[in-house]
C-alpha cells in the first residue's frame, strides 16, 4: 500500500475521558487515525499518550466515550477489535533463560495458535534470524526491542501500536527501529500508531499526528499541510519593527514575530518584496520559512486548544 493513499479510519476516539482519582488523564478527546498512515501521539510525560494506548488495547477502561478499531468497539466487541492488532506497550517482559524463539512460542500459547513458520517469518522481518535461538539474557536492549516487535507482529496485524518504540536505544538502534517501522508501513501496508516524546523521530516518520497536553488534544491532522498553509516567511530588514508594522497595515501580513511573518491568504513573497522596496526598506533576508516539527509543536502548545483539531 502506498504511504500516500489514505482510507477511512483504522482508529477512532469519540469524546473519550479518563480519570485516575482526581487526576484528569484524558479530557474529552476525539481523533481519527486514517488507515495506511504512520500516526504520532506527541506530548510530555503525563500528557495522556499511554492512557489512550491502554484504552485502545482494552487494558484501561474509559470513564466516558467510545474507542473503535477498524469499526469495532474495543470494549463491546473486544475480540473483533483486537484480532489484528499488535503492540509494544510498556516494558516488554521476557523469560531471560529461554531463547527468543521459545519466548515467542510461549506468547503464542497464551494468545492464540500461530503457525511455526510465522515465528521464523517475524524473526526474519526484525533481523533476528541469526540470534533467535540464543537466550534472551544475552540480548542487547536493541535486540530485546526487536524481539518485542517480532512478538507484536505474530498476529499479522493491520494495526501496530508502539509506545515509545525507541526508548533507551542508542543512535544506531534508533536508526534500525526507524527503518523497521518504515518497512512495515510501506512494504507490509500496516497502519502504525506510535507515541513518543522524541520530536526528531516523529518528524521523520509521521504523516499525521496528535499533540496532547495534560490530557487535552491541542492538534490532530496532517501537520506538514498545516505548516504549508501557514505561509510563514523569514524576514530581516534594516528597520525590522517598522517593516513588520507597515506590512500588516498594508494587509500583506497577518501576523509578525521575531524574524518571521505570516502572509495573508492571497499574498505571495513577491508582493512583500515589492512593498518593501517601494517603501525604501533594505532587504537582508526574505525567504520561505520551513518550520520543523519542534517549531510546530512548541507553537501549538503555546496556543493551546485554539491551535485547532482537524
C-alpha positions as CSV (number, residue, x, y, z in Angstrom):
1,X,0.0,0.0,0.0
2,X,1.4,3.4,-0.9
3,X,2.0,5.7,2.1
4,X,0.2,8.4,0.2
5,X,-3.1,6.6,0.0
6,X,-5.3,7.1,3.0
7,X,-8.5,5.1,3.6
8,X,-11.2,5.5,6.3
9,X,-10.2,5.4,9.9
10,X,-8.4,2.5,11.4
11,X,-8.8,4.0,14.9
12,X,-11.5,6.4,16.1
13,X,-11.8,8.0,19.5
14,X,-15.1,9.8,20.3
15,X,-15.3,12.1,23.3
16,X,-13.0,9.9,25.4
17,X,-12.4,10.9,29.0
18,X,-10.3,9.1,31.7
19,X,-9.7,10.0,35.3
20,X,-7.3,8.4,37.8
21,X,-8.6,9.5,41.1
22,X,-8.7,13.3,41.0
23,X,-6.3,13.5,38.0
24,X,-7.9,14.0,34.6
25,X,-5.6,12.0,32.3
26,X,-7.6,12.2,29.1
27,X,-10.0,15.1,28.6
28,X,-12.8,14.6,26.1
29,X,-10.5,13.6,23.3
30,X,-11.8,12.8,19.8
31,X,-9.5,11.9,16.9
32,X,-9.2,9.7,13.8
33,X,-6.2,7.6,12.7
34,X,-6.6,7.0,8.9
35,X,-5.8,3.6,7.5
36,X,-2.4,3.5,5.8
37,X,-0.7,6.2,7.9
38,X,2.0,6.5,10.4
39,X,0.3,8.5,13.1
40,X,2.2,10.0,16.0
41,X,0.9,10.8,19.5
42,X,3.1,13.6,20.9
43,X,3.2,15.1,24.3
44,X,5.3,15.3,27.5
45,X,5.1,12.7,30.2
46,X,1.6,12.8,31.7
47,X,0.0,14.2,28.5
48,X,-2.3,11.2,28.1
49,X,-0.5,9.2,25.4
50,X,-0.1,6.0,27.4
51,X,-3.6,6.3,28.8
52,X,-5.0,6.4,25.3
53,X,-3.0,3.4,24.2
54,X,-4.0,1.5,27.3
55,X,-7.7,2.1,26.5
56,X,-7.2,1.1,22.8
57,X,-5.7,-2.2,24.0
58,X,-8.6,-2.8,26.3
59,X,-6.4,-2.6,29.4
60,X,-7.7,0.7,30.8
61,X,-11.5,1.4,30.9
62,X,-12.6,4.9,29.8
63,X,-14.9,6.9,32.1
64,X,-16.7,8.3,29.0
65,X,-16.6,8.0,25.3
66,X,-16.1,5.3,22.6
67,X,-13.0,3.7,21.1
68,X,-13.2,1.9,17.8
69,X,-10.6,-0.1,15.9
70,X,-11.5,-0.9,12.3
71,X,-15.1,0.0,13.1
72,X,-15.3,-2.4,16.1
73,X,-15.9,-1.1,19.7
74,X,-12.9,-2.1,21.8
75,X,-15.0,-2.9,24.8
76,X,-18.3,-4.1,23.3
77,X,-16.5,-6.3,20.7
78,X,-13.0,-6.7,22.1
79,X,-12.1,-9.9,20.3
80,X,-13.0,-8.5,16.9
81,X,-11.5,-5.1,17.6
82,X,-8.1,-6.5,18.7
83,X,-8.0,-9.5,16.4
84,X,-5.3,-8.0,14.1
85,X,-3.7,-5.5,16.4
86,X,0.0,-5.9,17.5
87,X,1.5,-3.7,20.2
88,X,4.6,-2.8,22.2
89,X,3.2,-1.3,25.4
90,X,5.2,-0.5,28.5
91,X,8.4,-2.6,29.1
92,X,8.3,-5.9,27.2
93,X,8.7,-8.9,29.6
94,X,10.6,-12.0,28.5
95,X,11.9,-15.1,30.2
96,X,15.7,-14.4,30.2
97,X,16.8,-18.0,30.4
98,X,14.8,-19.0,27.3
99,X,15.6,-18.3,23.7
100,X,13.9,-15.7,21.7
101,X,12.1,-18.4,19.7
102,X,10.8,-20.1,22.9
103,X,9.6,-16.8,24.2
104,X,7.6,-16.2,21.1
105,X,6.2,-19.8,21.2
106,X,5.1,-19.2,24.8
107,X,3.4,-16.0,23.8
108,X,1.5,-17.9,21.1
109,X,0.3,-20.4,23.6
110,X,-1.2,-17.6,25.7
111,X,-2.7,-15.6,22.9
112,X,-3.7,-18.0,20.2
113,X,-2.4,-20.5,17.7
114,X,0.3,-19.3,15.3
115,X,2.0,-21.5,12.7
116,X,5.7,-22.1,13.4
117,X,6.6,-20.6,10.0
118,X,5.2,-17.3,11.3
119,X,7.7,-17.2,14.1
120,X,10.5,-17.7,11.6
121,X,9.0,-15.1,9.3
122,X,8.7,-12.4,12.0
123,X,12.3,-13.1,13.2
124,X,13.4,-12.5,9.7
125,X,11.4,-9.3,9.4
126,X,13.0,-7.8,12.5
127,X,16.5,-9.0,11.7
128,X,16.8,-11.6,14.5
129,X,17.0,-14.8,12.4
130,X,20.7,-15.4,13.4
131,X,20.1,-14.9,17.1
132,X,16.5,-16.1,17.6
133,X,17.9,-19.3,19.2
134,X,20.0,-17.5,21.8
135,X,18.8,-17.0,25.3
136,X,17.3,-13.5,25.8
137,X,19.7,-12.8,28.7
138,X,22.5,-12.2,26.2
139,X,20.4,-9.9,24.1
140,X,21.2,-6.2,23.9
141,X,18.5,-3.6,24.6
142,X,18.1,-3.1,20.9
143,X,17.7,-6.8,20.3
144,X,15.0,-7.0,23.1
145,X,13.1,-4.2,21.3
146,X,13.3,-6.1,18.1
147,X,12.1,-9.3,19.8
148,X,9.2,-7.3,21.3
149,X,8.4,-6.0,17.8
150,X,8.5,-9.6,16.5
151,X,6.0,-10.6,19.2
152,X,3.7,-7.7,18.1
153,X,3.9,-8.9,14.5
154,X,2.8,-12.5,15.3
155,X,-0.9,-11.9,14.7
156,X,-0.2,-10.5,11.2
157,X,-1.6,-7.1,12.4
158,X,-3.2,-4.5,10.2
159,X,-2.6,-2.0,13.1
160,X,0.6,-1.8,15.1
161,X,0.6,0.3,18.3
162,X,4.1,1.3,19.5
163,X,4.5,3.1,22.9
164,X,7.9,4.9,22.9
165,X,9.5,2.3,20.4
166,X,12.9,3.9,20.6
167,X,13.0,4.4,24.4
168,X,16.5,3.7,25.7
169,X,18.0,2.8,22.3
170,X,21.4,4.1,21.2
171,X,21.6,6.1,18.0
172,X,22.3,3.0,15.9
173,X,19.3,1.2,17.5
174,X,17.1,4.2,16.8
175,X,18.0,4.2,13.2
176,X,17.4,0.5,12.9
177,X,13.9,0.8,14.6
178,X,13.0,3.7,12.3
179,X,13.9,1.6,9.3
180,X,11.8,-1.3,10.5
181,X,8.8,1.0,11.1
182,X,9.1,2.4,7.6
183,X,9.4,-1.1,6.1
184,X,6.4,-2.4,8.0
185,X,4.4,0.6,6.8
186,X,5.4,0.8,3.2
187,X,6.2,-2.9,2.5
188,X,3.5,-4.6,4.5
189,X,0.8,-2.0,4.5
190,X,0.5,-1.8,8.3
191,X,-1.1,1.3,9.9
192,X,1.1,2.4,12.7
193,X,0.2,4.4,15.8
194,X,3.3,5.5,17.7
195,X,3.7,7.6,20.8
196,X,6.9,9.4,21.5
197,X,8.5,12.5,23.1
198,X,11.3,12.4,20.5
199,X,10.2,15.0,18.1
200,X,13.0,14.4,15.6
201,X,12.0,10.8,15.2
202,X,8.3,11.6,14.7
203,X,9.2,14.3,12.2
204,X,10.9,11.7,10.0
205,X,8.2,9.1,10.3
206,X,4.7,10.6,10.7
207,X,2.3,11.9,8.1
208,X,-0.3,12.6,10.7
209,X,0.0,13.4,14.4
210,X,-1.9,14.5,17.5
211,X,-0.5,16.8,20.1
212,X,-1.6,16.3,23.7
213,X,-1.0,18.4,26.8
214,X,-2.3,17.4,30.3
215,X,-5.0,15.2,28.7
216,X,-6.2,17.8,26.2
217,X,-6.0,17.3,22.5
218,X,-4.4,20.5,21.1
219,X,-4.0,19.4,17.5
220,X,-4.8,16.5,15.2
221,X,-4.2,16.3,11.5
222,X,-1.6,16.4,8.7
223,X,1.0,18.6,10.2
224,X,3.0,19.2,7.1
225,X,-0.1,20.6,5.3
226,X,-0.8,22.7,8.3
227,X,2.7,24.2,8.2
228,X,2.5,24.8,4.4
229,X,-0.9,26.6,4.8
230,X,0.6,29.0,7.3
231,X,2.7,30.7,4.7
232,X,5.4,31.6,7.1
233,X,8.3,33.8,5.8
234,X,11.7,34.7,7.3
235,X,12.2,38.5,7.1
236,X,15.2,40.6,8.1
237,X,15.4,44.3,7.2
238,X,17.3,47.4,8.4
239,X,14.3,48.6,10.3
240,X,12.6,45.3,11.3
241,X,9.8,46.7,13.5
242,X,8.8,49.4,11.1
243,X,8.7,46.9,8.2
244,X,6.5,44.5,10.1
245,X,4.1,47.2,11.2
246,X,3.9,48.6,7.7
247,X,3.3,45.2,6.1
248,X,0.5,44.5,8.5
249,X,-1.2,47.9,7.8
250,X,-0.9,47.2,4.1
251,X,-2.8,43.9,4.5
252,X,0.1,41.8,3.3
253,X,0.9,40.1,6.6
254,X,-1.5,38.6,9.1
255,X,1.0,38.4,12.0
256,X,4.6,39.0,12.8
257,X,7.0,37.5,15.3
258,X,10.7,37.5,15.9
259,X,12.3,37.3,12.5
260,X,9.2,35.7,10.9
261,X,6.0,36.9,9.3
262,X,2.8,35.2,8.0
263,X,1.4,36.2,4.7
264,X,-2.3,36.8,4.3
265,X,-4.0,34.1,2.3
266,X,-4.0,35.8,-1.1
267,X,-0.4,37.2,-0.9
268,X,3.0,36.0,-2.2
269,X,6.6,36.6,-1.2
270,X,7.0,38.8,-4.3
271,X,4.2,41.1,-3.0
272,X,6.1,41.6,0.2
273,X,9.4,42.2,-1.6
274,X,7.8,44.8,-3.9
275,X,6.2,46.7,-1.0
276,X,9.5,46.7,1.0
277,X,11.5,48.1,-2.0
278,X,8.8,50.8,-2.7
279,X,8.8,51.8,0.9
280,X,12.6,52.2,1.0
281,X,13.5,49.2,3.2
282,X,16.8,47.4,2.7
283,X,16.0,43.6,2.4
284,X,18.6,41.5,4.2
285,X,16.6,38.2,4.1
286,X,13.3,37.2,2.6
287,X,12.6,33.5,2.2
288,X,10.1,30.7,2.8
289,X,10.4,29.6,6.4
290,X,10.3,25.8,6.7
291,X,9.1,25.1,10.2
292,X,10.4,22.0,11.9
293,X,8.1,19.7,13.9
294,X,9.7,21.1,17.0
295,X,8.7,24.7,16.0
296,X,5.2,23.5,15.2
297,X,4.9,21.5,18.5
298,X,6.1,24.5,20.6
299,X,3.8,26.9,18.8
300,X,0.8,24.6,19.2
301,X,1.4,24.0,22.9
302,X,1.7,27.8,23.4
303,X,-1.6,28.5,21.6
304,X,-3.4,25.7,23.4
305,X,-6.7,24.3,22.1
306,X,-7.2,27.3,19.8
307,X,-4.5,25.7,17.6
308,X,-7.2,23.5,16.1
309,X,-8.2,19.9,15.6
310,X,-9.0,18.6,12.1
